[in-house]
Amino acid sequence: MTYKISDACIACGACVDTCPVSAISEDGEKYKIAADKCTDCGACAGNCPVEAISQE
């Protein structure tokens, strides 16, 4: 399962630098995770201050 960023995202960018495969990018007013790049490591979820990242 890959991780997904919900609408609760506040676009703080805290998750971007924690992703070891650069799967997270800005998408308008929030961020998104490229499912084809995500390796399911969970580093981004553990670093999100509003818990907007979860597994699909």
Secondary structure, DSSP 8 states (H G I E B T S, - for coil): --EEE-TT-----TTGGG-TT--EEEETTEEEE-TTT-----HHHHH-TT--EEE-
